[in-house]
Amino acid sequence: MNLLEFQAKRLLGRFAIATPIGQVAASESEAFEAARRLGCDRYAVKAQVPLLARMKYNGIAFASTPEQVRAQARSMIGKALRIGETHSIGDIVQQVLVEERIESLREMYVAITLDRSAGKLVMLASAVGGEAIEERAAAEPGLIHRLELTLENNKAVADFHSLASIIADTPEVVTGLANLYRDLADAAVAYEATLIEINPLALTKDGRLIALDVKISADDSALYRRPELAALRQENDRIVCSPTELEAQRFQINYVPLDGDVGIVVNGAGLALATYDLIVDAGGQPANFMDIRTTATSLDIAHGFGMLLTNSQVKSILVNVHGGGMQRCDTIAEGIGIALRRHPRQIPIVICMAGNNADFARTILENNGTRYVAVSDMADAAQQAVALSRRKAA
C-alpha cells in the first residue's frame, strides 16, 4: 500500500519528525482558504497522487499569495499531470497539499527499506538529496551510505550516530540527524513499512531538520494488524481510484483504465505488465490493466469482462491466462461465457491459454458458442489482437 504524501507526513508527525505546516484541499476555493489560514510568505502546491518525480510532471508548483495558490490548484485538480503540452500521465488529481515552502540551507536524503534478499530493514542516507537522486547515486557509487537495522524487542536498533557523522559535519546537526534516524526506524517498525523515504530532508538556516517530501509503503499483508493503516488504505482508494476501479475491486479484479483500444484480461500482475509490453511492441495501445485475483469466481470474472464489452473505446480483447497457482483456466472461460451472454456487443477476442484446465476451458468456450481466435504464443496473440483492433476501427 502506497500512502499519499499528506497521509505519510501525518504518520511521521507522530514520531516527532517535523514536516512543513500544510492543509489538504479538494478544490481551488479550499486551496485559497487553506493558504489564507496558513499565512505563509511562500507556498508549495503539491498534487496528491502516487507518482514519483511530480516536479518533472508539473505536479508541484510554488506561489507567493493565496490567489496564486488558487490558480495553481485550478491547474491541477480534476486533471492528470502533464508531460509537456500534449501528453498526460497518472491518475486524475483529486486533492492538493498546500503547505509552507521551506527555505533550505542544505538538502539531504534518508530512507528505510526492506532488503528482501537479506530479510532485513536497511537505512540509506546521503548528504545530498532532491530530484534524480537515483541517477546521481548510480553515477557516484559512494553517494548513498547503507546501515543494516537489527530488531530487538520490537525496536529497530543500529549505530545511528556513526551514520549521522558521515552525513553531517557539525555536532549539533549530527545529533539532530541521529535522533531523526532513530525516530524514522521506530516509525518503520510501528507501521510495518516496506519503505519510508524522506527526499529531500531539509536543514534550515536555524538548524531545524524538516521532511519536505515523504513516501511510505506499508505491507498489505499486515493491514489486519494495523486498523489505522487499513483506514488510510480506504481513504487512499477514495481519493486516487476512479469509480470504475473501485467497482472492479468489489468483484476481485484489479483494474486500471488506460487510453488505448485493446482490452486486456490476465491472471497475474506480472503477466499483465508483460502483456501490456507485447501489445505496445506490436504497435497497439492497451485499453486497461486487468488482473484477475485468485479469489475471483466465474461471476466476478464475468463482471470484469463485461466492463470491457461496455467500453466503446475497446475494439478488441486479448485474454492471456496461465492456469496454475493463480486461477484456473476453466473458471475464466466460464466467466467469459457468462459475460458474452449478458452483453450483446460483439468484439474480436483473442485467447491464449495454458496450464491448469486449459483443455477443459476450451471445451467450455466451445459449448458456449464463443467466437474467438485461439493462439498459443503470447507475442503472436498480442499482434493478432492489435491487428483486429485496427480492422474493427477501419
N, C-alpha and C positions, 0 to 999 in steps of 0.2 A: 504494500500500500504506500503510495507516494502522497505525502501531505502537501497542501498548498503552502506558500510562504507564510501567510499570516497565521495559519494553524501551527506551523513549525516554530515560529517565533513565540507564540503563546505558550507552547510547551517548554521551550528553553527558559522563558522568563521565570518559571517555577524552580529553576535551578540556579538562580541569581546570575544568569548570563544576560547582559544588557543588550537591548535592541533599540532602534530609533522609536520615538513615540509615533503612533500612527493609528489609522482607523480604516476599516474596510467600507467601501461604497459600492452600491449596485446601480447607481445612476449618476448622471453628471450633476444633478442638483444635490445628491447626497455627498458627492465628492467636494462640491463647493462648500457645503456646510461643514464637512469634516475639516477642510483647510481653515475655515474661519475659527472653528473651535480650537484647533491645534495652535494657531497663531505663530507659525514659524516664519523665519526670514526667507527660507528656501524650502522647496518641497520636491519629493520624488513621487511620481505616479507610476505604479507598477501593476501590470496585468497579472491577475491571479490564475495562471494556467500551469499545468505540469510540463513545462517546456524549458529545456536548457537554453542558455545563450539568448535570453529575452532581449537584451540590449541589441544584439545583432538583428533581431526580427522586429524591432520597433515596439517592443513590449515594455520598455522603461523610458520614461520621459521626465523632464525636470521643469519646474515652474517657480516663479517668484511671488505670485499673488494667487488668492483663491480663484480669481477669474481665469487665470492661466491654467490652474488645476482643473477647472470645469472644462475648458477647451480640450485639454489632454485626455480627460476621462471620456469626453464625447467621441474622440478619435479612436478609442479602444473598445468601449463597452458595446456589445452586440455585434462585434466584428471579429474575424480571425486575424491573427498577426500577419503582417505582410512582408514579403521579400521583394524589395524594390517597388515598382509601381503596378505590377501585373499579377504576381503570384501570392497566394496566401498559404499559411501553414498552421497546423494545430487546431485546437478547439476554439469555439466561439468564446470570447471573453465575456464572462457574466459579472465579474466584480474586479475592482481595482483596489490596491492598497495605497492610501495616501499617507505619507509619512515624512518626517523631517529629513531633509538632506543633510548628512553629516559631513563636515569638513575633516578630511583625514590628513594627518601628518605622515602616515605610513599605512600601507595595506598588506595584510598577511593572509595566510591560508591555514586552515586546520580541518581535519575530518577524522571520523572514526568509521571504519567499515569492517565488514566481516570477511576475513580471509578464509574462503571455503575450503581451499586445499589444506590449510594448516588447522582449520577448525578453531580459529582464534579471532578475537577482536584486535584490530591494529589501529594505532593513531598515525595519521600522516600530517606533517606540519612543514610549512615553508615560510621563509622570511619575506616572500613576495606572494601577492595574490591578485585577484581580479580576472578580467577576461582572458580566455585562451590559456589558462594555467596548464591544461593537459598538453597542449602543443609545446609550451615553453619547457615543461618538465621532460618531454621526450627529447628536446634539443640539448637540455642540460641535465644529465642523469643525477647529479648531486643536489638538485634544486629542492627536492622533497625528501624529508627525513622520516624514517619509519620507527615506530615504537610498539612492540607487542604488549598487549594488556593481559594480565592474569586475573581470573575470577577467584575471589576469596570472600566467603560469607556473603555471597550475592553482591559483591562490590568489585569494580574493576580497579586494579592497582598496578602501578608502574612508577618508574623514576621520571615523573613529570618535570621536576626541577631541572634535571640534566637536559631534557629535550628543550625546555624553555631557554636554557643557557645558550643553546646553539642558535636559537632564533633571534633572541634579543641581546643587547649589549649594555644595558644598564640594570642595576639591581632592582629598581622599582618595577620596570617592565617585566623582568624575568619572574619576579614574584607574582605579578598580576597574571602573566601567561600560565604559570604553573597552576595557580588556583583555577583559572578558566579551563585548562585541560582536565583537571580533576573533576570539575563540575560537569563538563561535557561527557566524561566517561561515566559518571553516575547517571546522567540522563540516558545514555545509550543502553545501559543495563536496565534501567527502570522501564523504558519504552520498548525493550527488546528490538532495538533498531538494527537493521542491516546496513544503514548508512545515516550518519549525521554529518553534514558538510556546512562549514561557515566560510563563505568566499564572496566578498572579502571580509576579513576581520580587521576593523579599523583601529588604529591607535590615534587618538585625537591629540591636539596641542596641549590639553590639560591633563594628559596621561591616562584617559579612560580607554578601555577596550570595549568596542561595540560591534556586535554581529550585524553587518549591513544586509547580508543575504543569507538565508538558511534553507537547507533542504534536509528533509527527514524521510527515510523509507523504513517502514516497520514490517515485521514478519507477519504476513496474512494468517499464518497458522497459529499465531499467538493471540489473535484478537479476542478469542473467547476468554482469555485470562485478563484482558485489558479492555473492560467495557468502555472506558473513556475514549480509547483509540477506535473501537468499533463505532461509537457515535460519530467520531470525526470522519470515519470512512463513509457513513451515510450522508453526512453534511457535504463531504467532498463530491460524492456522486451527484447530489442535487445541484451542485454548483457547476461541475465540469461536464457531466454526462448529458447528452441530449435525451429527450423523452423516448426516442427510439431505442437508445442504448439501455435505458432503464427498463423498458418493456422487455427487451431481449433477455436481460439478466433474470427477470422473473421466470423465464422459460428455459433456464440453464444454458443460455447461449451468450458467449462473449462476442459482442458485435460493435463495430465502429463504421459508420457510413463514410464513404470516400467519394471522389468526384468522377470516377470512371464509369464504364458501361459493361464490364464483365463481372458478374456476380461470382462470389467465392463461397463454397461450403467445404469445410475441412474439419477434422477432429484432431486438434493439437495446435498450440500456438506456433511452435517452430515450423510445423508443416504449413501453416497459414502464411508465415513470412516467406518461406521458400516458394510457395505457390505464387505469392504476390510478385516475387522477383522474376519468376518464369514468365508471368503474363507481361511484365514490363519488358523483359528481354525479347518477347515475341512481338513487341510493338503496340501492346494494348495498355489499358489503364483499368485497374481493379475498381469495382463499384463499392466494395466493402471489405472489411476484415471480419470473418465469421469463424469462430472456434466453438465446436460442439463439445460441451463438457461431458465428462464420463457419467455424470448423474442424469443426463438428459434422457427422457423417454421418447418413444416414437411421436407422441403428440407434441412434445416440446420441439422436436426437430421439424415437425410439420409447420409449427408456428414460425420458426426461424426461416424455413424455406419459403413460406408464404410472404414473408417480409420482402424477399427478393422478387417474387412474382408480382406483387403490387407496386413495386418501384418502377415507374415508367422509364427511368434512366437506364435500367438494366436491359441489355439487348441479347445477352447470352449468359449461361450459368455453367461454371466449372465445379463439379463435385470431385474432390480429390481426397479420398478417405482410405486409411490403412487400419483395418481392424487388428487389434492386439490387446494390449493392456488398457487402451484408451476407450474405444467404443466399437461395438460390433457392427459389421457392415450391414447385416440384415435389419437391425434396428433403424439405421439411417435410411435404408431402402423403404422400409415401412413408412417412415415419416415423409419421404418424398412422395410416395403414392397417395398418402392422405392429403398432402398439400395440393397435389395436382387435381384431385377430385373436388377439392374445395374451391379452387380458383380456375376460372375458365381461360385465363390468358395463356397462350402458347408461346413459349420461349425456347430457342435451341438449347439443349442440355448436353454437355459432355461429361461423362462419368469415368473416372479412373479409380478402380477399387482393387484392393489386395488385402490379404490377411484373413482374420477371423471371420468365418461365414461369408466370404466373398461370393462363392458359387451360389449359396442359398439366397444371397441378396439379389443376384442377377435373376434367379427364378421368381423372386417376389416382384421385381420390376416388370418382368415379362407377364406375370399373372395380372398385374395392374394395368397392363397395356401401355406402359410408359415408353414414350418415344425418346430415344437418346442415342448419342454417339458413344460407343464403348471404345476406350483407349487403354492400353496397358502401360504406356510410357508417360511420365509426368510432363516432360518437355513437349512431347507431341500433343498431349491433352491441352496444354496452355496455348499452343499455336492454333489448334483447331477452334478453341473457344474464342480466341481473338478474331480469327477469320470469320466465324459465324456471326460475331457481333457486328462486324463491318458489312457482311452480306445483308443482315437484317436491317441495318441502318440505311443501306442503299435501296 
